């Protein structure tokens, strides 16, 4: 997938609730920001091997996708614990997150405890 392909999909599928992107090394924050802004019903998102993504992606998801309950961003080592915390704080329905361990660092237990707490409430 390229940025243009993701943007085209988002523009034509505003009802999208779940998607998976794999081996998308060139995928940028701009593409995921566009996806988030045009697909506010998104509930589950998995992106594997997108090393260019940063906290801008997490902020866009937090701002535009209040229905998110699952986010997995593997091999996106430019994400930070601060960005992950922002996503978790702003997406109240989020109950499962998966990130590269290097992104969460010492905050991994904190994030996982929050997810477990939310899961037990559902």
Secondary structure, 3 states (H helix, E strand, C coil): CCHHHHHHHHHHCCCCCEEEECCCCCCCHHHHHHHHHHCCCCCEEEEECCCCCCHHHHHHHHHHCCCCCEEEEECCCCCCHHHHHHHHHHCCCCCEEEECHHHHHHHHHHHHHHHHHHHHHC
